[in-house]
Amino acid sequence: MARVALVTGGSRGIGEAISKALKGAGYNVAATYHGNDEAAAKFKAATGIAVYKWDVAKFDDCKAGIARVEAELGPVDVLVNNAGITRDATLHRMTPEQWHAVIETNLTSLFNMSRNVIEGMRNRSFGRIVNISSINGQKGQIGQANYSAAKAGVIGFTKALAQENANKGITVNAIAPGYIATEMVRAVPEPVLQKIIATIPVGRLGEADEVARCVTFLAADDAGFITGSTLTINGAQYIAG
């Protein structure tokens, strides 16, 4: 029987590429989304991947949603915490609402989702958790104190959870993408986009499929000795020490 993989924010952007790659690798995939019903319906029709709607920032929603996924597809063996939002503003202009929205969706969601699958993974002595961080969680970014804090927290969460569960056949890793050619990034004004690309040594944006291939690698059964790691995918734009 195929392993079940659950991808948050899995119907658009990087998440869409991850969902498709995992399906192509033989997983039975479930993709969550929060707001865009039309996009989710198109994604489901095009891929045949099951979609589930809930707010990953709410613990009870995650608990109920995961229970539904497991009732319909089976126990979750692979969890990809990909869902994320931005609410950019310099700190002296940032509202409490902008801060909390990003922290809760981008960081608290990792607790909400992982807490509701980790006991099952421990009982089965197998699990793969892949958390999507960001280059800006490693180096910071002007106007993104909330986002950078959340994405740095993803890395710390990953390291702690990896150590807690290493002896239970569960790996926990993070991926920190740089600028990826998603719809959101492509919407940046061309002069600004070219300035961004000029700071990337390989001379181009990354592709969502490149991130997805790394997720598939870390999710594999034979990746059991890789845990607590952060894999950077940024074209050498930032090299963490």
SULDAUR-V270948 format. One record per backbone hydrogen bond with DSSP energy under -1.0 kcal/mol. NH is the residue of the N-H (numbers start at 1). CO is the residue of the C=O. If there is no record, write none. Layout:
BEGIN
nh->NH co->CO
nh->NH co->CO
END
This chain:
BEGIN
nh->5 co->28
nh->6 co->78
nh->7 co->30
nh->8 co->80
nh->10 co->32
nh->16 co->12
nh->17 co->13
nh->18 co->14
nh->19 co->15
nh->20 co->16
nh->21 co->17
nh->22 co->18
nh->23 co->19
nh->24 co->20
nh->25 co->21
nh->26 co->23
nh->27 co->22
nh->28 co->3
nh->30 co->5
nh->31 co->50
nh->32 co->7
nh->33 co->52
nh->37 co->35
nh->40 co->36
nh->41 co->37
nh->42 co->38
nh->43 co->39
nh->44 co->40
nh->45 co->41
nh->46 co->42
nh->47 co->43
nh->48 co->44
nh->50 co->29
nh->52 co->31
nh->54 co->33
nh->58 co->55
nh->62 co->58
nh->63 co->59
nh->64 co->60
nh->65 co->61
nh->66 co->62
nh->67 co->63
nh->68 co->64
nh->69 co->65
nh->70 co->66
nh->71 co->67
nh->72 co->68
nh->73 co->69
nh->77 co->4
nh->78 co->4
nh->79 co->128
nh->80 co->6
nh->81 co->130
nh->82 co->80
nh->89 co->143
nh->93 co->90
nh->94 co->90
nh->99 co->95
nh->100 co->96
nh->101 co->97
nh->102 co->98
nh->103 co->99
nh->104 co->100
nh->105 co->101
nh->106 co->102
nh->107 co->103
nh->108 co->103
nh->110 co->107
nh->112 co->108
nh->113 co->109
nh->114 co->110
nh->115 co->111
nh->117 co->114
nh->118 co->114
nh->121 co->117
nh->122 co->118
nh->123 co->119
nh->124 co->120
nh->126 co->121
nh->127 co->169
nh->128 co->77
nh->129 co->171
nh->130 co->79
nh->131 co->173
nh->132 co->81
nh->133 co->175
nh->135 co->177
nh->137 co->134
nh->139 co->135
nh->144 co->141
nh->148 co->144
nh->149 co->145
nh->150 co->146
nh->151 co->147
nh->152 co->148
nh->153 co->149
nh->154 co->150
nh->156 co->152
nh->157 co->153
nh->158 co->154
nh->159 co->155
nh->160 co->156
nh->161 co->157
nh->162 co->158
nh->163 co->159
nh->164 co->160
nh->165 co->161
nh->168 co->165
nh->170 co->165
nh->171 co->127
nh->173 co->129
nh->174 co->229
nh->175 co->131
nh->176 co->231
nh->178 co->233
nh->181 co->206
nh->182 co->180
nh->186 co->182
nh->188 co->185
nh->193 co->189
nh->194 co->190
nh->195 co->191
nh->196 co->192
nh->197 co->193
nh->198 co->194
nh->199 co->196
nh->200 co->197
nh->202 co->235
nh->203 co->200
nh->206 co->179
nh->210 co->207
nh->211 co->207
nh->212 co->208
nh->213 co->209
nh->214 co->210
nh->215 co->211
nh->216 co->212
nh->217 co->213
nh->218 co->214
nh->219 co->215
nh->223 co->220
nh->226 co->223
nh->228 co->172
nh->231 co->174
nh->233 co->176
nh->237 co->234
END
